Amino acid sequence: MTGGTSSSAQRAALLALLEKIPAGRLATHGQIAAELRMMRPHVAALLQDLNDDERTSVPWHRVVADGGAIGRHKHRDAQMARLRAEGIAVAPAGIVDELSRRRIADFSAPGAAIERGPATAAPSRSRGMKGRP
């Protein structure tokens, strides 16, 4: 989505993408952001802004932070409970265990390919440290 796209179109695109995440699998904010060409914070804001009907109709709970963390939001307990009900192990601190085994590789073939690789990305440098060894 580009900057000129309306918020309702972005919301509709997000809802359609969420429907492609199969039970027992996860997507990250970064994956959603890349797929929809949005910034990660915007994806997180759209997810937090879902109404009760949308939360009932799409698997919003299958989206976690890039490192597997479940944010501290008002639906946190419900998200952890839903993930656990699908067989996804979530630590009491709100971190998904074995994210790399649960993360989908792409949205074109739901449930087919699962991303293999490190559960978390290498830590990035702070703004003041970029370019330094």
Solvent accessible surface area in square Angstrom, and as a share of the most:
residue,aa,sasa,rsa
1,M,63,0.28
2,T,91,0.53
3,G,84,0.81
4,G,80,0.77
5,T,39,0.23
6,S,63,0.41
7,S,70,0.45
8,S,82,0.53
9,A,43,0.33
10,Q,20,0.09
11,R,50,0.18
12,A,60,0.46
13,A,20,0.16
14,L,0,0.00
15,L,35,0.17
16,A,53,0.41
17,L,10,0.05
18,L,0,0.00
19,E,112,0.50
20,K,87,0.37
21,I,1,0.01
22,P,36,0.23
23,A,69,0.54
24,G,8,0.08
25,R,62,0.23
26,L,0,0.00
27,A,0,0.00
28,T,4,0.03
29,H,38,0.17
30,G,11,0.10
31,Q,32,0.14
32,I,0,0.00
33,A,6,0.05
34,A,76,0.59
35,E,90,0.40
36,L,16,0.08
37,R,177,0.64
38,M,21,0.10
39,M,145,0.65
40,R,139,0.51
41,P,96,0.61
42,H,68,0.30
43,V,0,0.00
44,A,34,0.26
45,A,57,0.44
46,L,10,0.05
47,L,11,0.05
48,Q,78,0.35
49,D,90,0.47
50,L,10,0.05
51,N,78,0.40
52,D,109,0.56
53,D,111,0.58
54,E,23,0.10
55,R,14,0.05
56,T,115,0.67
57,S,80,0.52
58,V,8,0.04
59,P,18,0.11
60,W,12,0.04
61,H,12,0.05
62,R,31,0.11
63,V,5,0.03
64,V,1,0.01
65,A,32,0.25
66,D,44,0.23
67,G,34,0.33
68,G,0,0.00
69,A,34,0.27
70,I,6,0.03
71,G,39,0.38
72,R,204,0.74
73,H,42,0.19
74,K,174,0.74
75,H,38,0.17
76,R,30,0.11
77,D,110,0.57
78,A,45,0.35
79,Q,6,0.03
80,M,19,0.09
81,A,60,0.46
82,R,92,0.34
83,L,0,0.00
84,R,107,0.39
85,A,91,0.71
86,E,47,0.21
87,G,48,0.46
88,I,1,0.01
89,A,54,0.42
90,V,12,0.07
91,A,30,0.23
92,P,126,0.79
93,A,69,0.54
94,G,0,0.00
95,I,76,0.39
96,V,6,0.03
97,D,66,0.34
98,E,96,0.43
99,L,2,0.01
100,S,20,0.13
101,R,128,0.47
102,R,47,0.17
103,R,23,0.09
104,I,1,0.00
105,A,43,0.33
106,D,60,0.31
107,F,9,0.04
108,S,97,0.63
109,A,45,0.35
110,P,73,0.46
111,G,33,0.32
112,A,69,0.53
113,A,46,0.36
114,I,31,0.16
115,E,59,0.27
116,R,171,0.63
117,G,37,0.36
118,P,103,0.65
119,A,42,0.32
120,T,75,0.44
121,A,89,0.69
122,A,91,0.71
123,P,132,0.83
124,S,105,0.68
125,R,113,0.41
126,S,72,0.46
127,R,222,0.81
128,G,57,0.55
129,M,74,0.33
130,K,137,0.58
131,G,87,0.84
132,R,149,0.54
133,P,150,0.95
